[in-house]
Every structure is written in structure tokens, then in C-alpha cells.
């Protein structure tokens, strides 16, 4: 990816290959999440994305922002 980049090579030598470490950790977490979610998917519960939410659940556009309240 970074060929002939002395700055990048120096950072890798000093700090380790952080992008590669992050990539490995993200892949590990993804695998674990897939294992955890698999029983829910196979038992008929689905992922929750295919069923409609009841009104009032989740983020609402009409929510008030923090700060002084109008009188």
C-alpha cells in the first residue's frame, strides 16, 4: 500500500502496524457478532430489520435540542 514511504515505515517501526491491527480486530468482532446473531436468525426471530417498528420507537425528528426551552 505505502511503497517507498520512509515516514510510514518509521511510524510502523515506532508504533506497530496500527491499520493492520485495527483490521484484524474488526474482522474478529465481525466473526463474533455473526456467531452471536446466528441462533436468533435460525430460530425465526430474524435480524429485526424486516419487521416494522411500533410508532414512537427510535429517534424522532421532533425531539427538542438541548438548550434553553421556549416559554
Secondary structure, DSSP 8 states (H G I E B T S, - for coil): --TT-HHHHHHHHHH--HHHHHHHHHHHHHHHHHHHHHHHHHTT---SSSS---TT-S--TT---SS----
